[in-house]
């Protein structure tokens, strides 16, 4: 979760500098996964698992500057900042509403209903928000995913707000795209984790049963709990949790291939 904006509520921040041994903050040892070849596929969450620095959607982030860089000019800075803040507030309310998990409103609908900007400025505001939501993939994470892909199939199941097309270039340039056997984004399905639909869609694409798959993510409620309900093995990244919560836990993603 972005500390600044709170986007992706219920998700914790994976700490890249975490120790590979004892997690002193929690008082327990990390529980590594062992050989990845014991599973026919590994499914990954994205933000906070291998992509970082996204969700820059807080009040102190310069959305107006991004809007101007994208060719905007009709809206004054205060209007841009206020419009983004209103959309983010609506997103957060909806994201925490269990009744919307199976039919989550799109970014376009949030902008239309809550931004207050003219219709011909909505697309530019959407591009502004997408640019701030998108993070980057560190070299260590892309290398880890490349190694994973030599040992088993790798896939992606991620919640997004902006349409998935805004992540294509980042995933491709980092080398992640080429490693993926399946990619499932909430924006393509209209359902957000912890809905089981994104997980089930990935399993159907892979033609695998849940017990043949390891799911790796940084959120207990959005990643670990639904994956466990389906019968997948689970690995929590970036924080310690007991075995009653998750089968495995590691400091960061590259511990899976250490």
N, C-alpha and C positions, 0 to 999 in steps of 0.2 A: 504494500500500500504506500502511496505517496504520503509522506508525513505532512507535506505542505497542503495538499488539497483534499486528502481523504478519499480520492477516487479509488475504486476497487476496494470499497469498505469490506472489512472482514479478512483482508489479506495482509500478511505481515511482510516486512522488508527482509529480503535475504541479504546478509552481511558478507560481502566478498572477502573481508579480511578475517573471518571467523577461524578459530583454531581447529585443526583437524582432529584433535584429541578430546580432552574433557571440555564440555560446555559449562564453564564455571558459573555462568549466569543462571543456569537451570539446575546445576548440581548433578548432572548425569552424563554418561559417555555417549558419544555419537554411535549409531548402529548402522554400519555400512551394509550395502546390499549384496556384496559378493559378485560372482560372475554374472554379467548381464545376459549371457547365453542361456541362462536357466529360464528366461522368458522369451516368447516369440516376438514380442514387441515391447518397447518402452514408449509411453505417451507422456509428453511434457506440457505443463502449463508454460506460459510465456513471461508475462510481466512479473518481475520479482524472482523468477526462476532462472531464466537466462537472458532476459532483456531488462535493462536498468536505465534509470534517469528519465523515465516517462512520467505521465500524469502531472505535467507542470501546469496545473490549472488552478492554482491558488490566487488569492487577491493580489499578492506581490509579484506575480509573473506578468511579463510585458506582452499581453495579448495584442494590445494596440500596435506595438512595434511590429509584430508578426503580420498583423492585418495590413499595415502599410507596405511591408516588404512584399506581400502577395499582390500588390497593386491596388489596395483599397485606398479610399480617401474621402468617401462621402460621409462616413461616420467619424465623429470626433473621438479622441481617445477615451473619454469618460463613457461614451455610448458603447464602445467595444468592450471595455472592462466590465461594465454593468451587464451587458448582454451575455457575456461568457459566464459571469457569476450567477446569473439567473438560471442559465441552462445547467450549470454544474449542480446548483442546489436542487433543481428538479430531478436531475439524474440520480443524485444521491438518495433522494426520497424514494424514487422508483426502484433503485437497486436494492434497497433494504425491504422492499414490499414483496413478500412471498407470492402474492397473488399474480405478480407480473413476471415470474420466472419463466413461464412457458410462452409468453407473448410480450417480450420486452420492447418498449418504444424505441424507435430509431433515433439517431442523432438528428436527422432532418425533422422528425416530429417534435423533438425537444426544442429545436430552434424555432420552428414555426409557432409553437404554442407559448414559449416562454421568453424568447429573446427580445421581442418588441422591435426588431429591425425590419426595414422594408424588404419586400419579397426579393428584389433584385440584389440584395446584399447577403442573403442567407447562405448562398453557396460559398462565398468568400469567408463568412464566419465559420462555416463548417470546415473549410480548409485550415483556418487558423486553429480551431480546436484540435483537429486531427494532428497537426504539426506538434502541438504541445502534448498530446496524449502519447505520441510515439516516442519510444526510447531508443537505446542503442544496444548492440550485442558486443560485449567485450571479447577481445581475442581469446582469452582463456576459455570463455564459454563456447565460442564457435569451434575451438579445437576439441573441446570435450565432446560436443555433439558429433563432430566428424569421427572421433574414435568410437563412440557409441554405435554409429551407423555401420562400422565394420564388424560389430559383434552381434547385432540384432536389428530388426526394423525399428525405426524411430518415427514418431508422429507428434502432432501438436494439437492441443485442445485448449482454446483460450477465449476468455471474455474480452470483448472490445466494445467501444462506444462508436467510434468512427468506422466507416466501411473498411473491410479487410484490404482492399486495394491500396490503401495508404501505407501498408506495411510491406508490400511486395519488394520494393527496392531495397529496403533495409535488410530484409531476410535474404534476398538474393546476393547482395554485395558482401554480406558477412559469411556466405557459404552455407547458411542454415537451410535455405530453401532446397538446395540440391540433396541434402541429407534426409529429407522428409518423405516418408511413404504415404502419409496422409496428413492433411491440415484441416482442422475444423475450427471455425470462428463463430462466435455467438451471433455476430451480425448477419451471417449467411443463413442461420437457422431461425433467428428470432427468439431464441431461448438462451438464457444465461445460466451458467453454473451457479448454484448446485442442482439445477435441473439435470436429470439423467440423460436427456436427449443428446447433448453434445458428446457425451461419453459413448452412448449407444451408437451414434452415427459413426464415430471413429471405429468402433469394433466391427460394425457392419462393413465399412470400407476395407478393413484389414481381413475380414472373414475369420475373426478369432473370437474365442470365448473369453469372458472376463478373467478367469483363472490363469490364462496364458499371458497376461499383460501386467506390467508394472506401471503405475501412475506416479509421476513425480511433480510435486507442486509446493508452493509456499503458503497456502491457505488451508487450514484445517476444515472450516465449514464449506469452502467452495471447491476444494480439490480432493482432500483426503476422505472426508466423510462420504460424499457421493460415490467416489471410486470404490470405497470399502463396501458400500451398500450393494454395489453390483457384483462384488466378489473379486475385484482386482487386488493385487499386492500394492502396497503404498509406500512412498518415501517422501517425507517432509523435508524441505530444504530451508536452511537458514535459522532454524530454531529446534530446540529439543522438545520431545513429547514422549510420554510413556508408550509402551507397546500396546496398551489398551486403546490408544488413539491412532497410532500409525505403526506399521511393521518396521520401518526403517526411518532414520533421520540422519542427515548429513549437513555439514557446515555450508557447502555450496556444491553446485552441480558437478564440478570436475572431480569430486570425491568418488563419483560413481565409476570413474575409469582410472582411478589412482592405482 
